[in-house]
Amino acid sequence: ISHEIGQWCVYPNFKEIKKYTGVLKPKNFEIFKESLEANHMGDLADNFLMASGKLQALCYKAEIEAALRTKGFGGFQLLDLHDFPGQGTALVGVLDPFWEEKGYITSSEFSRFCNSVVPLVRLEKRIFKEGETLIADVEVANFNAEELKSVVPKWKLSTIDGKIESSGSLPKTDISIGNGIDLGKINYEIPNTGVPRKLILEVSVSDYTNSWDIWVYPEIENILINSDILITETIDSKTIAALENGKNVLLSLGKGKVKDGKGGEVGVGFSSIFWNTAWTKGQKPHTLGILCDPKHEALKLFPTEYHSNWQWWDAMSHADVIKLNEFPVQIKPIVRVIDDWFKNRRLALLFEVKVGKGKLLVSGIDLHTNLDSRYEAKQLLKSLNNYMNSEAFDPEFALTISEINNIVK
């Protein structure tokens, strides 16, 4: 049995403040709320809650399923279903301290992966190129009171609008009590459509259903064909000349490329925060995932929700954030990173500005290294390139070369 797994954090829900009607007052939440407002992001409180909550739920799903896939595992002690207000404010629950839902996951959604019977799959990866074969080993954890008799497991692969790309069933079987019980294998050759897309793999065992998101990207041979943008890792004379002459420039940085004090000191990670940064003395990661507008033109060819999902793993693993606190508050990131509630820094993964006569898109993500093996990075670069070569790329606010250069190590 594993002890106190989970401890994945979510941003505070300031609407809880009014629930404290007795002698205990949520002074910690009042301080965090004042800090967020002082950093000009008070209007984003609910968005931070929902986006970080979706990531928290993703982390719990991954960890619980890993336990259930472990053959012979007796179970796990979860920390926790609800928040623990002490020890630095441990917002580790999908429920608040009053055992009430926060709005980003329902009990029925949670029970798909945490239940007496849970369908499971083993996937080598979540990101595929068209033409590759998706292989999924299907199994089940059955901690019901009795065996399941004459079960025919079923699966389907569908688009986000519900269109079924493929489906099938696995051999009829009796399912004993236990876990690591093999049900068969799914093999699906992904067709070439030329369209980047998210698919949902769903497996049903008797009355129990679970699902997993995957992403499929077309083969990309030459991203920069017919492109008029300069992609650079540094602010050098070539970059400065391009901006002064009215060119479009993509500044692609990456992990370790942003100065401390400008965002380089922030421990970026894909997962949510563990317990909280105050109690763990700044243990990394310091962040709670991304927040973006999925309909932004820059992300048109990089399908995403407003929150972190597995297609952002690569980006968050190869990135520094840029701290925008010293810049005008009107500069809004295309992709924002949610800071911990003790600091509430304005953190960007992608943002755009005018510089000189030119236009600049700044990426804290490394979009130049090993792209042939980093499908999602290559697809994101393709999306940004198309955006920067379109009329939609028109930053509203300006910074100077020296202000941008001051970000880079």
FIKOL-644672 format. One record per residue (C-alpha): x, y, z. Coordinates in Angstrom, 1 decimal. Layout:
N
NODE / X / Y / Z
...
! end
This chain:
409
NODE / 0.0 / 0.0 / 0.0
NODE / 1.4 / 3.4 / -0.9
NODE / 1.2 / 6.2 / 1.7
NODE / -0.1 / 9.7 / 1.1
NODE / 0.1 / 9.8 / -2.7
NODE / -1.1 / 12.8 / -4.5
NODE / -0.7 / 16.1 / -2.7
NODE / -1.2 / 18.0 / -6.0
NODE / -2.2 / 21.6 / -5.5
NODE / -4.7 / 23.9 / -7.0
NODE / -5.0 / 27.7 / -6.9
NODE / -7.1 / 29.1 / -4.1
NODE / -10.8 / 29.5 / -4.6
NODE / -11.5 / 32.9 / -3.1
NODE / -15.2 / 32.4 / -3.2
NODE / -14.7 / 30.1 / -0.2
NODE / -13.9 / 33.1 / 2.0
NODE / -17.6 / 33.8 / 2.6
NODE / -18.1 / 30.2 / 3.8
NODE / -16.2 / 31.0 / 7.0
NODE / -19.0 / 32.2 / 9.2
NODE / -17.7 / 31.1 / 12.6
NODE / -14.7 / 32.0 / 14.8
NODE / -12.2 / 30.7 / 12.2
NODE / -11.3 / 33.3 / 9.5
NODE / -9.5 / 32.6 / 6.3
NODE / -6.9 / 35.3 / 6.7
NODE / -4.5 / 33.4 / 4.5
NODE / -6.9 / 33.6 / 1.6
NODE / -7.5 / 37.3 / 2.2
NODE / -3.7 / 37.8 / 2.0
NODE / -3.4 / 35.8 / -1.2
NODE / -6.3 / 37.6 / -2.8
NODE / -4.8 / 41.0 / -1.9
NODE / -1.5 / 39.9 / -3.4
NODE / -3.1 / 38.8 / -6.7
NODE / -5.0 / 42.1 / -7.0
NODE / -1.8 / 44.1 / -6.2
NODE / -0.2 / 42.3 / -9.2
NODE / -3.1 / 43.3 / -11.5
NODE / -4.5 / 39.9 / -11.9
NODE / -7.5 / 39.9 / -9.6
NODE / -9.8 / 39.4 / -12.5
NODE / -8.1 / 36.1 / -13.3
NODE / -8.7 / 34.4 / -9.9
NODE / -11.5 / 32.2 / -11.2
NODE / -9.6 / 31.3 / -14.4
NODE / -6.5 / 30.4 / -12.3
NODE / -8.7 / 28.1 / -10.1
NODE / -10.3 / 26.3 / -13.1
NODE / -7.1 / 25.9 / -15.2
NODE / -4.9 / 24.8 / -12.2
NODE / -7.8 / 22.5 / -11.1
NODE / -7.9 / 20.8 / -14.5
NODE / -4.1 / 20.1 / -14.1
NODE / -4.6 / 18.9 / -10.5
NODE / -7.2 / 16.4 / -11.7
NODE / -4.9 / 15.3 / -14.5
NODE / -2.1 / 14.6 / -12.0
NODE / -4.4 / 12.7 / -9.6
NODE / -5.7 / 10.6 / -12.5
NODE / -2.2 / 9.8 / -13.7
NODE / -1.0 / 8.8 / -10.2
NODE / -4.0 / 6.8 / -9.2
NODE / -4.0 / 4.9 / -12.5
NODE / -0.3 / 4.1 / -12.0
NODE / -1.1 / 2.6 / -8.7
NODE / -4.0 / 0.6 / -10.1
NODE / -1.9 / -0.7 / -13.0
NODE / 0.7 / -2.1 / -10.5
NODE / 0.0 / -5.8 / -10.2
NODE / -0.4 / -7.0 / -6.7
NODE / -0.8 / -3.5 / -5.3
NODE / -3.0 / -3.5 / -2.2
NODE / -4.2 / 0.0 / -2.5
NODE / -3.2 / 3.6 / -1.8
NODE / -3.9 / 6.2 / 0.9
NODE / -4.7 / 9.5 / -1.0
NODE / -3.7 / 12.9 / 0.4
NODE / -6.3 / 14.2 / -0.1
NODE / -9.8 / 14.5 / -1.4
NODE / -10.3 / 17.8 / 0.4
NODE / -8.0 / 20.8 / 1.1
NODE / -5.9 / 21.0 / 4.3
NODE / -5.9 / 24.6 / 5.4
NODE / -2.8 / 24.2 / 7.7
NODE / 0.9 / 23.6 / 7.0
NODE / 1.3 / 26.6 / 4.8
NODE / -2.1 / 26.2 / 3.1
NODE / -2.2 / 22.8 / 1.4
NODE / -4.7 / 23.1 / -1.4
NODE / -4.4 / 19.5 / -2.4
NODE / -8.1 / 18.6 / -2.7
NODE / -10.5 / 18.4 / -5.5
NODE / -13.0 / 19.3 / -2.8
NODE / -12.7 / 22.3 / -0.4
NODE / -12.4 / 22.0 / 3.4
NODE / -16.2 / 21.9 / 3.6
NODE / -16.2 / 18.8 / 1.4
NODE / -17.8 / 20.7 / -1.5
NODE / -16.9 / 20.6 / -5.2
NODE / -14.9 / 23.5 / -6.6
NODE / -16.3 / 23.3 / -10.1
NODE / -13.5 / 21.7 / -12.3
NODE / -14.2 / 18.0 / -11.7
NODE / -17.4 / 16.2 / -10.7
NODE / -17.7 / 13.1 / -8.6
NODE / -18.8 / 11.1 / -11.7
NODE / -15.7 / 12.3 / -13.6
NODE / -13.4 / 11.4 / -10.7
NODE / -14.9 / 8.0 / -10.3
NODE / -14.0 / 7.0 / -13.9
NODE / -10.4 / 6.5 / -12.7
NODE / -10.9 / 6.0 / -8.9
NODE / -13.5 / 3.3 / -8.3
NODE / -14.0 / -0.3 / -7.3
NODE / -13.6 / -1.2 / -11.0
NODE / -11.4 / 0.9 / -13.3
NODE / -10.5 / 0.2 / -17.0
NODE / -6.9 / 1.0 / -17.7
NODE / -4.5 / 1.2 / -20.6
NODE / -0.8 / 1.3 / -21.1
NODE / 0.4 / 3.8 / -23.7
NODE / 4.0 / 4.4 / -24.6
NODE / 3.2 / 8.0 / -25.5
NODE / 0.4 / 10.5 / -25.9
NODE / 1.7 / 12.3 / -29.0
NODE / 1.6 / 10.7 / -32.4
NODE / 2.5 / 11.5 / -36.0
NODE / 0.0 / 10.6 / -38.7
NODE / 0.9 / 7.2 / -40.1
NODE / 2.1 / 5.8 / -36.8
NODE / 0.3 / 3.0 / -35.0
NODE / -1.3 / 3.6 / -31.7
NODE / -0.8 / 0.5 / -29.5
NODE / -2.6 / 0.3 / -26.2
NODE / -2.5 / -2.6 / -23.8
NODE / -5.8 / -2.8 / -22.1
NODE / -6.3 / -4.0 / -18.5
NODE / -8.6 / -3.6 / -15.6
NODE / -8.4 / -3.2 / -11.8
NODE / -11.3 / -5.0 / -10.1
NODE / -11.7 / -4.4 / -6.4
NODE / -15.4 / -5.2 / -6.4
NODE / -16.9 / -7.6 / -4.0
NODE / -17.1 / -10.3 / -6.7
NODE / -15.8 / -11.4 / -10.1
NODE / -17.3 / -9.9 / -13.2
NODE / -18.7 / -12.6 / -15.4
NODE / -18.8 / -12.8 / -19.3
NODE / -17.6 / -9.3 / -19.8
NODE / -16.9 / -8.0 / -23.4
NODE / -14.6 / -5.0 / -23.1
NODE / -15.2 / -2.3 / -25.7
NODE / -13.2 / 0.6 / -27.0
NODE / -13.5 / 3.6 / -29.3
NODE / -11.4 / 6.4 / -30.5
NODE / -13.3 / 9.6 / -31.2
NODE / -12.7 / 13.3 / -32.0
NODE / -13.5 / 16.1 / -29.6
NODE / -16.9 / 16.6 / -31.4
NODE / -17.9 / 13.0 / -30.8
NODE / -17.1 / 11.5 / -34.3
NODE / -15.9 / 7.9 / -33.9
NODE / -12.6 / 7.3 / -35.9
NODE / -12.4 / 3.7 / -34.9
NODE / -13.9 / 1.2 / -32.4
NODE / -13.9 / -2.4 / -31.5
NODE / -14.3 / -5.0 / -28.8
NODE / -11.9 / -7.4 / -27.0
NODE / -12.4 / -11.1 / -26.2
NODE / -15.2 / -12.0 / -23.7
NODE / -13.7 / -12.9 / -20.4
NODE / -14.4 / -13.4 / -16.7
NODE / -12.6 / -10.8 / -14.5
NODE / -11.3 / -12.0 / -11.2
NODE / -10.7 / -9.8 / -8.2
NODE / -7.3 / -8.0 / -8.4
NODE / -5.5 / -5.7 / -10.7
NODE / -3.0 / -5.9 / -13.6
NODE / -5.6 / -8.1 / -15.3
NODE / -4.8 / -8.1 / -19.1
NODE / -7.8 / -7.7 / -21.4
NODE / -6.1 / -7.5 / -24.8
NODE / -4.5 / -5.0 / -27.1
NODE / -5.7 / -2.2 / -29.3
NODE / -3.8 / -1.5 / -32.6
NODE / -4.8 / 1.4 / -34.7
NODE / -3.0 / 2.8 / -37.7
NODE / -3.6 / 6.6 / -37.6
NODE / -4.7 / 7.8 / -41.0
NODE / -3.2 / 10.8 / -42.8
NODE / -5.6 / 13.7 / -42.8
NODE / -3.1 / 16.6 / -42.7
NODE / -5.0 / 18.1 / -39.7
NODE / -3.6 / 18.4 / -36.2
NODE / -6.1 / 17.0 / -33.7
NODE / -6.9 / 15.7 / -30.3
NODE / -8.5 / 12.2 / -30.0
NODE / -10.1 / 10.5 / -27.0
NODE / -9.5 / 6.8 / -26.4
NODE / -12.3 / 5.3 / -24.3
NODE / -12.5 / 1.8 / -22.8
NODE / -15.6 / 0.3 / -21.2
NODE / -15.6 / -2.8 / -19.0
NODE / -19.1 / -3.7 / -18.0
NODE / -20.7 / -0.5 / -16.6
NODE / -17.4 / 1.2 / -16.0
NODE / -15.7 / 3.6 / -18.5
NODE / -12.4 / 5.4 / -18.5
NODE / -10.8 / 7.6 / -21.2
NODE / -7.4 / 9.1 / -22.2
NODE / -6.5 / 12.0 / -24.5
NODE / -4.0 / 11.7 / -27.3
NODE / -2.8 / 14.1 / -30.0
NODE / -2.0 / 13.5 / -33.6
NODE / 0.1 / 15.8 / -35.7
NODE / 0.8 / 15.7 / -39.5
NODE / 4.3 / 15.1 / -40.8
NODE / 6.0 / 18.5 / -41.2
NODE / 9.0 / 18.7 / -43.6
NODE / 9.9 / 22.4 / -43.8
NODE / 8.2 / 24.7 / -41.3
NODE / 9.9 / 27.9 / -42.6
NODE / 9.1 / 27.5 / -46.3
NODE / 7.7 / 30.8 / -47.6
NODE / 8.3 / 32.3 / -44.2
NODE / 9.5 / 35.9 / -43.7
NODE / 10.3 / 35.6 / -40.0
NODE / 13.6 / 35.5 / -38.2
NODE / 13.9 / 32.8 / -35.5
NODE / 16.7 / 33.5 / -33.0
NODE / 17.9 / 32.3 / -29.6
NODE / 19.6 / 35.6 / -28.7
NODE / 19.4 / 39.3 / -29.1
NODE / 22.4 / 39.9 / -31.4
NODE / 23.1 / 42.4 / -34.1
NODE / 21.2 / 40.4 / -36.7
NODE / 18.1 / 40.4 / -34.4
NODE / 18.3 / 44.1 / -33.7
NODE / 18.7 / 44.9 / -37.4
NODE / 15.7 / 42.8 / -38.3
NODE / 13.5 / 44.6 / -35.7
NODE / 14.8 / 48.0 / -36.7
NODE / 14.0 / 47.2 / -40.3
NODE / 10.4 / 46.1 / -39.6
NODE / 10.8 / 42.4 / -39.7
NODE / 8.9 / 39.8 / -37.6
NODE / 11.1 / 38.0 / -35.1
NODE / 10.5 / 34.9 / -33.0
NODE / 12.8 / 34.9 / -29.9
NODE / 12.9 / 31.3 / -28.8
NODE / 14.6 / 30.9 / -25.4
NODE / 14.3 / 27.7 / -23.3
NODE / 15.3 / 26.3 / -20.0
NODE / 18.2 / 28.1 / -18.4
NODE / 18.1 / 31.0 / -20.9
NODE / 16.2 / 33.6 / -18.8
NODE / 17.9 / 35.7 / -16.1
NODE / 17.2 / 35.2 / -12.5
NODE / 14.9 / 37.9 / -11.4
NODE / 13.3 / 38.0 / -14.8
NODE / 11.7 / 34.6 / -14.6
NODE / 14.7 / 32.3 / -14.5
NODE / 14.4 / 31.8 / -10.8
NODE / 10.9 / 30.3 / -11.2
NODE / 10.9 / 26.5 / -11.1
NODE / 8.8 / 25.6 / -14.1
NODE / 7.3 / 22.1 / -14.3
NODE / 4.5 / 20.3 / -16.0
NODE / 2.9 / 19.0 / -12.9
NODE / 1.1 / 21.0 / -10.2
NODE / 2.8 / 22.0 / -7.0
NODE / 3.4 / 19.4 / -4.3
NODE / 1.7 / 20.3 / -1.0
NODE / 2.8 / 24.0 / -1.2
NODE / 6.0 / 25.9 / -1.7
NODE / 6.0 / 27.6 / 1.7
NODE / 6.0 / 24.4 / 3.7
NODE / 8.6 / 22.7 / 1.4
NODE / 10.9 / 25.7 / 1.4
NODE / 10.5 / 26.4 / -2.3
NODE / 10.5 / 22.9 / -3.6
NODE / 10.0 / 22.8 / -7.4
NODE / 7.9 / 23.1 / -9.3
NODE / 6.6 / 26.6 / -8.4
NODE / 3.9 / 26.7 / -11.0
NODE / 0.3 / 25.5 / -11.5
NODE / 0.2 / 25.0 / -15.3
NODE / -0.9 / 27.2 / -18.1
NODE / -3.8 / 29.5 / -18.9
NODE / -4.5 / 30.5 / -22.5
NODE / -7.3 / 31.3 / -25.0
NODE / -7.6 / 28.1 / -27.1
NODE / -9.0 / 30.2 / -29.9
NODE / -6.0 / 32.5 / -30.2
NODE / -4.7 / 32.6 / -33.8
NODE / -1.2 / 31.7 / -32.5
NODE / -2.5 / 28.3 / -31.3
NODE / -4.7 / 27.6 / -34.4
NODE / -2.6 / 24.7 / -35.5
NODE / -1.8 / 23.5 / -31.9
NODE / -5.1 / 22.1 / -30.5
NODE / -5.4 / 22.9 / -26.8
NODE / -7.8 / 23.6 / -24.0
NODE / -7.4 / 26.7 / -21.8
NODE / -5.4 / 24.6 / -19.4
NODE / -2.5 / 22.2 / -19.3
NODE / -2.8 / 18.8 / -20.8
NODE / -0.3 / 16.2 / -21.9
NODE / 0.6 / 18.0 / -25.2
NODE / 2.1 / 20.8 / -23.0
NODE / 4.5 / 18.4 / -21.2
NODE / 7.3 / 19.0 / -23.7
NODE / 6.9 / 22.8 / -23.6
NODE / 6.9 / 23.0 / -19.9
NODE / 9.9 / 20.6 / -19.7
NODE / 12.0 / 22.8 / -22.1
NODE / 11.1 / 26.3 / -20.8
NODE / 11.8 / 29.2 / -18.6
NODE / 9.0 / 31.7 / -17.9
NODE / 9.3 / 35.4 / -18.4
NODE / 8.3 / 37.6 / -15.5
NODE / 6.2 / 40.5 / -16.8
NODE / 6.0 / 42.4 / -13.5
NODE / 8.3 / 45.2 / -14.7
NODE / 6.4 / 45.7 / -18.0
NODE / 3.1 / 47.5 / -18.6
NODE / 0.1 / 45.6 / -17.3
NODE / -1.5 / 46.0 / -20.7
NODE / 0.8 / 43.4 / -22.1
NODE / -1.2 / 40.1 / -21.8
NODE / 0.5 / 36.8 / -22.5
NODE / -0.7 / 34.5 / -25.3
NODE / 0.1 / 31.6 / -22.9
NODE / 0.3 / 32.5 / -19.3
NODE / 1.8 / 30.3 / -16.5
NODE / 0.0 / 30.3 / -13.2
NODE / 2.3 / 31.2 / -10.3
NODE / 2.0 / 29.9 / -6.7
NODE / -0.4 / 31.9 / -4.6
NODE / 2.4 / 33.2 / -2.3
NODE / 4.1 / 35.1 / -5.1
NODE / 1.4 / 35.8 / -7.7
NODE / 4.0 / 36.9 / -10.3
NODE / 2.8 / 37.8 / -13.8
NODE / 4.4 / 34.9 / -15.7
NODE / 4.4 / 34.4 / -19.5
NODE / 5.3 / 31.4 / -21.7
NODE / 4.5 / 33.3 / -24.9
NODE / 3.9 / 37.0 / -25.4
NODE / 4.1 / 39.5 / -28.2
NODE / 5.2 / 43.2 / -28.5
NODE / 6.3 / 45.8 / -31.0
NODE / 10.0 / 46.5 / -30.9
NODE / 11.3 / 49.4 / -33.1
NODE / 9.6 / 49.1 / -36.5
NODE / 9.3 / 45.3 / -36.1
NODE / 7.1 / 42.8 / -34.3
NODE / 8.5 / 40.3 / -31.7
NODE / 7.0 / 37.1 / -30.4
NODE / 8.9 / 36.0 / -27.2
NODE / 8.8 / 32.3 / -26.4
NODE / 10.1 / 30.9 / -23.1
NODE / 9.9 / 27.5 / -24.8
NODE / 12.9 / 26.0 / -26.6
NODE / 11.6 / 25.7 / -30.2
NODE / 14.9 / 25.0 / -31.9
NODE / 16.5 / 21.9 / -30.3
NODE / 15.8 / 18.3 / -31.5
NODE / 12.6 / 19.2 / -33.2
NODE / 12.5 / 15.9 / -35.2
NODE / 11.9 / 14.0 / -32.0
NODE / 9.8 / 16.6 / -30.3
NODE / 6.6 / 16.4 / -32.3
NODE / 4.6 / 18.8 / -30.2
NODE / 7.4 / 21.5 / -30.2
NODE / 7.6 / 21.2 / -34.0
NODE / 3.8 / 21.5 / -34.3
NODE / 3.7 / 24.6 / -32.0
NODE / 6.5 / 26.2 / -34.0
NODE / 4.5 / 25.5 / -37.2
NODE / 1.4 / 27.2 / -35.6
NODE / 3.4 / 30.2 / -34.4
NODE / 5.1 / 30.6 / -37.8
NODE / 1.8 / 30.6 / -39.6
NODE / 0.5 / 33.2 / -37.1
NODE / 3.5 / 35.5 / -37.5
NODE / 3.2 / 35.4 / -41.3
NODE / -0.5 / 36.4 / -41.1
NODE / -2.2 / 39.8 / -40.6
NODE / -3.4 / 38.6 / -37.2
NODE / 0.1 / 39.1 / -35.8
NODE / -0.2 / 42.7 / -34.8
NODE / 1.1 / 43.4 / -31.2
NODE / -0.6 / 46.4 / -29.6
NODE / 2.1 / 47.5 / -27.1
NODE / 5.8 / 48.2 / -27.4
NODE / 9.0 / 47.5 / -25.5
NODE / 12.6 / 48.5 / -26.3
NODE / 15.4 / 46.4 / -27.4
NODE / 17.2 / 47.0 / -24.0
NODE / 14.1 / 45.8 / -22.1
NODE / 14.0 / 42.6 / -24.1
NODE / 17.7 / 42.1 / -23.9
NODE / 17.5 / 42.4 / -20.1
NODE / 15.5 / 39.2 / -20.0
NODE / 18.1 / 37.0 / -21.7
NODE / 21.1 / 35.6 / -19.9
! end
